Amino acid sequence: MYKVFFFFTLITCVSCGDMNETFKEFLKDGERIYIGKADSLKVHPGNHRLQLSWLAISDPFISHAKVFWNNRTDSLTVAINKTEHIDTVKVLVTELAEGDYSFEVVTFDDRENSSVAVQAIGRVYGENYIASLLDRPIASYQVGTDSITLVWGAYRQGVFATDILFKDKEGEEQIIRVSVADPATKIGLFESETELKYRTLYLPDTLAIDTFFTNFTTFPLDR
């Protein structure tokens, strides 16, 4: 029994020695101080731009952050005015080519002590995405003496509304926005009006900061 006890004691001592050597290696250049990292990092896509947002929660010494992308070849610095509350930091990155991006956010204090990097992936939209958009179709319509009822067809993912451009009974041009949840829309028209125009609105992502439109399409009315 005593031999067994001595054996385990020896292992423990050797392990402690190895651990101390490991810590010495880490601390040979001085103790490393880590700042609180960006929490709940999100990417909000847009048209040739996007917005990053995150929470600055726990560390009152955070003074600024650096945002990196394109394998750290591009970056920007943003000042952070930390309060005693949970703060939301928002950073707009503009003039981006359409495509997918990987971002890193590192926070710092005034002495340039840094946090661990937090990563997020997002997409920037542009002309290629816009060219792929289709109008929500008008499945049918019914014309009254001074109004028209449009019955909407199926819609694609990302569609959230339709704008309708028309003339009212006084001949004034009006535009209304119809929710994608509406299966049909009734509007009043000027008697001599023989057409209306409409376009479809898209949000490619629930976090998107920009709305995308199709071009206005002319719809002839058989009155």
C-alpha positions in Angstrom: 0.0 0.0 0.0 2.8 2.4 0.9 4.5 1.8 -2.4 1.4 2.6 -4.3 0.9 5.8 -2.4 4.4 6.9 -3.1 4.0 6.2 -6.8 0.9 8.5 -7.0 2.6 11.1 -5.0 5.6 11.1 -7.4 3.3 11.5 -10.4 1.5 14.4 -8.7 4.8 16.1 -8.1 6.1 15.6 -11.6 2.8 16.9 -13.0 2.9 20.0 -10.8 6.4 20.6 -12.1 5.4 20.3 -15.7 2.4 22.6 -15.1 4.6 25.2 -13.5 6.9 25.1 -16.5 3.9 25.5 -18.8 2.7 28.6 -16.9 6.2 30.0 -16.9 6.2 29.7 -20.7 2.9 31.6 -21.0 4.0 34.3 -18.5 7.6 34.8 -19.7 6.5 38.1 -21.5 4.3 39.2 -18.6 0.7 38.4 -17.6 -1.8 38.6 -20.5 -5.0 40.6 -19.8 -8.0 39.8 -21.9 -10.8 42.3 -22.4 -14.5 41.3 -22.6 -15.4 40.1 -26.1 -18.2 41.2 -28.4 -21.3 39.3 -27.4 -24.1 38.1 -29.8 -22.4 39.4 -33.0 -24.9 39.7 -35.9 -24.6 40.6 -39.5 -27.4 42.7 -41.1 -27.1 42.5 -44.9 -27.8 45.4 -47.3 -27.2 46.8 -50.8 -23.4 47.0 -51.3 -23.2 47.5 -47.5 -24.0 45.8 -44.2 -24.2 46.5 -40.6 -22.6 44.6 -37.7 -24.1 44.7 -34.3 -23.1 43.2 -30.9 -23.6 43.7 -27.2 -21.0 45.2 -24.9 -22.0 43.6 -21.7 -19.6 43.1 -18.9 -16.3 45.0 -19.2 -16.3 48.7 -18.3 -12.8 49.2 -19.6 -13.7 48.6 -23.3 -12.8 51.7 -25.2 -12.8 50.7 -28.9 -13.1 47.8 -31.3 -11.6 46.8 -34.6 -13.5 45.1 -37.3 -11.6 42.9 -39.8 -12.7 41.3 -43.1 -11.1 40.0 -46.3 -8.6 37.9 -44.4 -7.8 41.0 -42.3 -6.6 43.0 -45.3 -9.5 45.5 -44.6 -10.4 46.9 -41.2 -12.0 49.8 -39.4 -11.9 51.1 -35.8 -14.9 52.2 -33.9 -15.0 54.0 -30.5 -17.2 52.5 -27.8 -18.6 54.6 -25.0 -19.4 52.0 -22.4 -22.1 52.7 -19.9 -23.2 50.8 -16.8 -25.8 49.1 -18.8 -25.7 46.6 -21.7 -24.8 48.6 -24.7 -25.6 47.7 -28.3 -22.7 48.6 -30.7 -23.6 49.1 -34.4 -21.1 49.5 -37.2 -21.9 50.2 -40.8 -19.5 48.9 -43.5 -20.1 50.5 -46.9 -18.9 50.2 -50.5 -18.7 46.5 -50.5 -18.9 44.2 -53.6 -21.7 41.8 -53.8 -20.8 38.4 -52.2 -20.2 36.6 -48.9 -17.9 38.0 -46.2 -16.3 36.7 -43.0 -15.9 39.3 -40.2 -13.8 39.4 -37.0 -14.5 41.8 -34.1 -11.8 42.4 -31.5 -12.4 44.8 -28.6 -9.7 46.8 -26.8 -9.1 48.9 -23.7 -7.0 52.2 -23.6 -3.8 50.1 -23.1 -4.5 48.0 -26.2 -5.3 44.9 -24.2 -7.5 42.9 -26.5 -10.3 40.3 -26.4 -10.4 37.1 -28.2 -11.7 37.5 -31.8 -15.4 36.9 -32.5 -16.4 35.8 -36.0 -19.6 36.1 -38.1 -20.4 35.4 -41.7 -22.8 37.6 -43.8 -23.8 38.4 -47.4 -23.8 41.7 -49.3 -26.4 42.0 -52.0 -26.2 44.0 -55.3 -27.1 44.0 -59.0 -27.1 40.3 -59.4 -29.6 39.8 -56.7 -31.8 42.6 -57.9 -31.7 41.2 -61.5 -33.1 37.9 -60.1 -36.2 39.5 -58.5 -39.6 38.8 -59.9 -42.9 40.5 -59.4 -45.7 38.9 -57.3 -48.1 38.1 -60.1 -51.7 39.4 -60.4 -53.7 36.2 -60.7 -56.9 37.9 -61.7 -58.8 41.2 -61.3 -62.4 42.5 -61.2 -63.3 45.9 -62.4 -66.2 47.9 -60.9 -67.6 51.3 -62.0 -65.0 53.2 -60.0 -62.8 50.6 -58.4 -60.7 47.5 -59.2 -60.0 44.4 -57.1 -56.7 42.7 -57.7 -56.3 39.1 -56.7 -52.7 38.2 -56.0 -50.9 35.0 -57.0 -48.1 33.1 -55.2 -45.0 34.9 -54.1 -41.4 34.0 -53.7 -39.3 33.9 -50.6 -38.2 37.3 -49.4 -41.3 39.2 -50.7 -43.0 41.2 -48.0 -45.1 43.9 -49.9 -46.2 45.3 -53.2 -46.4 49.0 -54.1 -49.3 50.0 -56.4 -49.2 53.3 -58.4 -52.5 54.6 -59.7 -54.8 57.6 -60.2 -57.6 58.2 -57.7 -61.1 59.6 -58.6 -59.7 63.2 -58.6 -57.0 62.2 -61.1 -54.2 62.5 -58.5 -51.4 60.0 -58.6 -51.3 57.8 -55.5 -49.2 54.9 -54.3 -50.2 52.4 -51.7 -48.3 49.5 -50.1 -50.0 46.2 -49.8 -48.8 43.5 -47.4 -47.9 40.1 -48.7 -50.4 38.7 -46.3 -53.3 40.3 -48.3 -54.7 37.8 -50.9 -56.6 40.6 -52.7 -56.6 44.4 -52.8 -59.4 46.8 -53.7 -58.6 50.4 -54.9 -60.6 53.3 -56.3 -59.6 54.4 -59.9 -60.2 57.4 -62.0 -62.8 56.5 -64.6 -60.6 57.1 -67.7 -57.6 55.3 -66.2 -56.8 52.2 -68.3 -53.7 51.0 -66.5 -51.9 50.9 -63.2 -48.3 50.2 -62.2 -46.9 48.0 -59.4 -43.6 46.7 -58.1 -42.6 44.0 -55.5 -40.6 44.7 -52.4 -38.1 42.2 -51.0 -36.1 41.7 -47.8 -33.5 39.0 -48.5 -33.0 38.4 -44.8 -35.0 39.1 -41.7 -32.0 41.2 -40.4 -31.6 43.1 -43.7 -31.2 46.9 -43.4 -32.1 47.6 -47.1 -35.3 47.0 -49.1 -35.0 45.8 -52.6 -37.5 46.6 -55.4 -38.4 45.3 -58.8 -39.0 47.9 -61.5 -42.5 49.2 -61.8 -44.6 47.0 -64.2 -47.5 48.4 -66.2 -50.7 46.4 -65.9 -53.3 47.2 -68.5 -57.0 47.3 -67.4 -59.7 46.0 -69.6 -62.5 48.3 -68.6 
